[in-house]
Amino acid sequence: MLETLLQRLRGTKIYGSAFESASRSWSWSGFLADVRKTAHALESIKQSNPTVVGIRCADYYNHWVLIFALDRLGLASASFQNDYGPSFKTYLAVVKPDLILADLPLDAGIPNFIVNKKWFLDILSQKDDSAKQYDSPGFCRIGVAAGTDVKPHKIGLTRGDIEQNIQQLITSNIFSPSEKSDRPDLSVICCIGIDILAGYQIVLAALATGYPVKIIDRTQIALAVAQHKPIVLVLSPLHLEYILSSLSPVSMPQETIEIIVVGGRLPVELETKTKAKLTKKIHILYGTEEAGVIAVKKSDHLSDPKSAGAILPWMNVEIVDESDKVLPLKTEGRVRVSGNTVIKSYLDTELGANNHFKNGWFYPGDIGFLNDKNEIFITGRTDSLASFGGDKFDLRLLDQICKTYPGIQDACTFSVPDDNGVLTPWAAIVCHVELDGAALGAKLHEKYENLPPVTLIWVDRIPYRSDGEPDRDFLTNGILRSRQK
């Protein structure tokens, strides 16, 4: 079970805190007591033999209690976003849970088991009758890989997979107890959602090392920073940009703060501002849901500013051409990865039917090269996926939505860095009638509700390459040149 694994990894810290909020804290032993009570109350759901149980619970602490309770019952869990929007429905269609534990009724065509605050108040006030433990050799956690392919895929992790990932996160010194043993009051703030496997496993790694996870609204992180307490912030470039904008103009870097950036490259401009206003201790992770962490870049080390990080010792990375021939150093090609944290296939695709998995290798869709220091550089994609602040979006799909909007004759979406170097979405449109830009933006958000605001520009025509694809680089470079005038 997860609790057995974390008990072993925590060692002497089994009596410390597990979670903290502004008003209270939950000890590790108290958390496990709540898990046992909750598992006992949920034991009846095993009668229907669910393969996957979904969780929609806005209360962060209760959500984690449910995850551990389902694991104790030998049931695979899958977390969903709090908002019942397009992403929720997409995840639902991919994961296909048999049952959803929800804090409010969901009209999703799937049986609901209501676990609201009243339910938890009743359950957690009862006697701690140790719930029966059920072992499960199969998957214990189900997630969605949405950043590798234009189509999201269902993936599963066994307890063995999770243990390997946690151990390697710790071994990579991101949460190394040896480096932080002199900071007993350190806590972790994770801005990456539980519905994302990376966010789920990073919190488990924090709990495994004995550091409490701080429950805090993202808008209140600047206040936590102002308290000058030792914290590790786990966030995307977009979260980091927001935090920096919330800090005082005279804010200075703190030795007590460390940052772990996931979900996208950290632009040089944003890294420079972070070191000037927040902290110089920055770890940047390059990885995927399918492979885990592949490389780590530590900004306090002498590394190339354009590097995605140094390959971790237990990961194998090669750069190959279209025929899978390994290319020499500093030669651009397709990235492929192998290692004991790489999954074998997607659960919704037959083995060998997906071109991201081949002969024991995983192909994340990135284009890049390696240098003689075993650093990886990501220079592009083999598909139309673009990362805006940490989330991935299919530009071809955005193109199509724009093209089908009334009055637009042709359109192309592309990326433009903002003042901090963070990529933002732009759309070039050919339109000769009056257009409501806000309405078009709302249409785009019907597909991707987390899409940042889109900047529209009107053009006479869309540039195309010889292969028939829109020339997005031409449009990006045109905007950058216009800024230099």
N, C-alpha and C positions, 0 to 999 in steps of 0.2 A: 504494500500500500504506500501511497505518497507520504502519509504521516510517519510510517516506519522508516522510510528513506530519509526524510528530513530530520527525524529524531536522531538517527545515526550521524548524519552530517553536522548537526548542530552541536553534538558532543556535550560539553559542560554548559552550554547556553540554553538547555531545555527549560530553564526557569525564567528566562528573559521575556521581553515583550515580543509579540508577533505583529500587532497592528497598533497604530496610534492615530488619534484624531485631535482636533483642537480642544475637545472637551474630555476625552478619556483615552485609556489604553487597554488593550486586551493582552493578557499574558499568553504565552505559548500553551501552557497547560489549560488555561481557561478557554482558549480557542478550540483545543482538541475536545474539551468537555462539551462545548456547543456543537461540534461536529458529531459527536456520539449521540447527543439528544436529537439532532436533526436527522441523522441516519435512521434512528429508531422510529421517528415519526414518518419517514418516507419508505419504510421497508415494504409497505403494501404495494408500491408501484412495481416491484419485481414480479408480481403475479402475472402481469401482461408481457413479461419477457422483452422489454424494450432493448433495441440494439444501441440506440443513441438517445440520450435525454438532453434536451436543450434547456438553457438557463437564460431568462430575461429578468434581471433583478438590479434595479438602479442603486440599491444600497451596497456599497463596495464590500463592506465586511460580510454582510449576509451572503453576498455572491460567492465569496471565497469559502464560507462555511458550506454552501451547497455543493461546490466543486469537490471538497474533501469528503462530504457525506456520500455523494454518489460514488466516489472512488472506494469508500469503505464498503459500499453495497456491491462492488464489482461491476458498476455500470459506467459506460463511457459518457462523458459530458461534452457539451459544446456550448460555448457562451455566445450570446447575441448582443448587439448594440441596444442601448436604451431607447432610441428613437425608432418607431415603427415606420421607417421610410424605405426608399429604394434599396439601400444596402442591406437592410434587415431582410427584405423579401428575397434579394439575390442570395444571401447566405442561407436562408431557409430552403430555397429551391436546391441549393448545392448539398447542404448537410442532410436534409430530409430526416429530421428527428422524429421518433415515434411518439414523443411526449414533450411538452414544454412546462418547466417550472417557471411560473411568471408571477410578478407582483401586481399585475392587473390583467383582466381578461383580454385575450388576444383572439381576434376573429381571423385565424390563420388556417383553418381547416385541419388543425391538429389538436388533439386533446390537451387541455390545460389543467395544471394542478396549481392552484393559487397559493403562493407563499409570500403574502404581504406582511407588513409590519405587525398587524394584529396576530397573524399566524405565528410569527417568530416570537412575539412577546409571550404567547401561550406556551410554545414548545420549549423555549429556553428557560422558562421559569419552573419547569418540571424537574423531577429528580433525575440525576445522571445514572440511568440504568444502561450499563455498557451495551451498546448495540452489537449485534452479531457481525462479524467480519466475513466478507465474501471475496475469494480470490478470483481473478480473471486473467487468463494468459493472453487475452487479446488486447485490443486497443482500449486505452483508458481516457484518451483525449482526442477529440475530433476538431479539426480546424479547416480553414479555407485558405488556399494559396491564391492570392489575387494580384501578385506583383510580378509574375513570371510569364504568364500567357495572357493573351487578350481575353481568354475565357477562364473564369475562376474554377478551381478544382478542389475536390474534397481530399483531405489527407488525414492520416491517423497516426498517433504515437502510442507505443506501448510504454509500460513503466520502465522497461529497459532503455528505450529511446530517451525518455525524459531524464533518467539518471545520467546517461552519457552526456546529454546536453548541459545539464546542471554542473556536472563535474568539470566539463571543459570550459564553461563560463567562469567557474571558480579558478581553474588552473591558468586561465588566460590573465589572471591578476586583476580582472575588473572588480570582482568582489572578494579579493584575496584577504583572508583574515590576517595573514602575516604582515601585510602592508598597512592594515588599519587597526592593528591590535591596540595601539595607543589612543584610540578614539572610541571609547566604550559607548558614548552617547550619540554615535553616528546613526542616522536613519536614511531610508531610501524613499524617494518620491518617483513613482513611475507614471509618466503621462501616456504611455502606450496602452491601449485598451486591452482588457482581458480577453476580448473576442479574437484578438490577434495572438497567434501562438508565441511570437517573440515576447509580447508583453506578459503573457501567462508564465513563460519559463524564466524570464528575468525576475519576476516576483518570487517564484519558487527558489531561485538561486539566492536572492536576498534573505529569504526565510531560512534557507539551508545554512547560511553563514552566521545566522543569529542576529542580523540587524533588522529592527522593526521597519515595517512598511508604513509610511505616513499616508493617511487618508486625507486628501486635501483637494479642494477645487482648483482647477488649473489657473483660474483667475486670481487665486490667493497665493500663488507661488512666490511672487515678488515680496509679499509680506514675510513669508518663511525665510527668504534670502536675507531680508533686513534684520532678522533675529541673530544672525552671525553664529548659527549652530552648525555642526558638521552634518552635511547632507550629501547624498549622491542623487543627482537629477538624471532620470532616464527619459529622453525626449527626442522628438523629430526636429529637423531644422526649422520647421514652421513654428513649433512650440517655443523653441529657443528664441526665434525672432520676436515673438510676442512678449516673452519674458523680458528681453533686453529693452523693448519699447516701454515696459512698465516700470523700469528702474529709474531712480533719481538721476538727473543729469550729472551729478557729482559722485555717482557710485564708483567704488574702487574694487579691484579684484580681491577675492578672499581666499586664503589658504585652506579654509575649512570646507570649501565646496568643490565637488568633482562632478563632471558632466559626462554622460554616456549618450552619444548621438546614434540613433538607429533610423532606418527607413529612408536614407538618402545621403548624398554627398554633402559635406559641410563646406560651403563656399569660403574662399580665402577671406572675403570681405567680412562675412559673419563671424568667422573664427577670430579675426583681428579685433572686432568689437567685443566679442566675448572675453578675450584675454584682457582687454582694457577696462571692462566694466563689471565682470562677474568672476571669472577664474581663469587661471592658466592651465588647470588640470582638466584636459579634455581627452576622452577616448571616443574614437569614431569606429563603429562596427560596420563591416561589409558582410552581408549574408542574405539568406533567403529562408522562407518557411520550410522549404524542402531540404535544405542542407544545414541549417543552423548558422552559426558564426563562421565565416570563412577567413576573414582577415581583420586585424585590429590596428588602428593608427593612433598612436599616442602623440598628442601635439607638443608635449614637452621633450620629445626626442627629435633628433636630426633626421627628418624624412622629407622627401619631396612633397611640396605643398599640394601637388596634383595627384598624389598617390591615394588609393583607397585603403591602404594599410599593408602591413606585413602578413604574409600567409601564416596561419597558425601551424605549428609543427605537425599536428596530426591530420591536417588536410592536404590533399593532393590537388593541385591546380595546374592545368595545361592550357596553352593557347594553340588552337588547331585551325586548319583551313577547312574549306567546304567538304573535302574528302577525308577529314579527320586526321590529316597528317600533322604531327606536332611541329610547330613553328619555332624558330630560334628566339632568343631574348630580344626584347625591344622591337618585335615584329607584331603588328596588329592582327588579330584574328578572333575567332569565337572562343569564349571562355567555357571550360568544362571542369567539373569538380567531382572528386570522389573522397570517401572517408566514412568512418563508422557512424557519423551522425546524419548521413545522407539517406533519405528514404528510398525505397526501391521503385515505387510507382505511385500514381494517384489511385485513390479508391474508386473513382468514378470512370476510370479508363482501364481497359484491358492491358495486361503486361505486354510491353513492346509496341503498343498501339499509339504511344505518344512520343514525339520526336525529342522531348526534353530528357528522356531516359534511354540510354543506349550502352550496352556492354559494360554495365557497372558504373557508367559515368552519368552525371547530371549536367544538363546544358541550361543555364539560367536565362539565356537569351541576351546576355551582355557581350559586347565587343570590347576588347582591351588588349593589353600586353603586360609582360613581366619584365622587370629589370634584374640586374645582377645582385641586388640586395634582397631578392625574393619578395619584392613589393609588387602589388597588382595595381594597374591603372585602367580605369573604365572610361572608354572613349565614346561609346554609343550603344545602340540596341539593334537587334536583328529584326525587330517588329516595330509597331507604332505606339508602344507604351511610353508614356512620359511620366516623370516623377515631379509633382508639385508639392514641395514642403514635406515629403515623406510618404504621400499616398500616390498610387499609380493610376493613370487614366489612359484609356485607349483613344488616341487622337483621331483615328479613322472613324470611330463611332461619333465623336464630337463633330467631326467634319460632316457626317451624314445628317446629324440633327440640324446643323446650321443650313445645309443645302436644302432640306425639306421644309424649312421655315418659309411661310408666305412672303414673297417679294425678293428672296435671296436667290440669285442665279447660280452662284458658285461660292465656295468657301473653303478655307483651310485654317486649321488651328495649329499653333506653334508655341514654342517656349521663349520667354524673354526674361533674363535675370533682373531682379529689382536692385535697389541701392545696396542691399546686403549680399547680393549674389545669388539669392534664392530664386529658383525658376518660378515664373508665374505664367498662367495661360493667357494667350492672346488669340484673336480670331480675325483673319482678313476676309472680308466679304465683298462680293460684287452685288450691289443692290442700287437700283435707280428709283426707288420709291421710299416714302417715309417709313421708318422702322422704329419700333419700340424696343430699344436695347434691353430694358429691364425685363420685358416679356420673354425675349430670347434667352436671357440669363436664367429666368425661371424654368424655361423649357430644358436647358442643359442640366439644371439642378434636379429635375425630375429623374434623371438617370444617375447623376452623381451628386448627392446632397452635400458632400464634403469638398466639392470642387471650389477652389478659391475664386473670387470675382474675376470675370473674363473681360479683358480690355478689347474693345472692337475698333478696327480700323477699316475704312472704306478704300477699296482699290479698284482700278479699271479691269484688271484681270489677275488670275491666280497663276503664278509661275509653276511650270511642270518640268520634271526631269525627263531624260530620254526613256526611262523605264515606265513612264506614265504616272509615277507617284508625284504628289505636290512637293515642291522644293521648299521645305520648311526652313532649312538652313539659310536659304537666300532671304527669306522674310525676316528671320531673326537677325541676321547680319545687317540688313537694311535698317532695322530699328536701332541697333547698336551704333551704326555709322551716323545716323541722324542725331544721336545724343552727343556725339563728339564735335558737332559743328558749333 
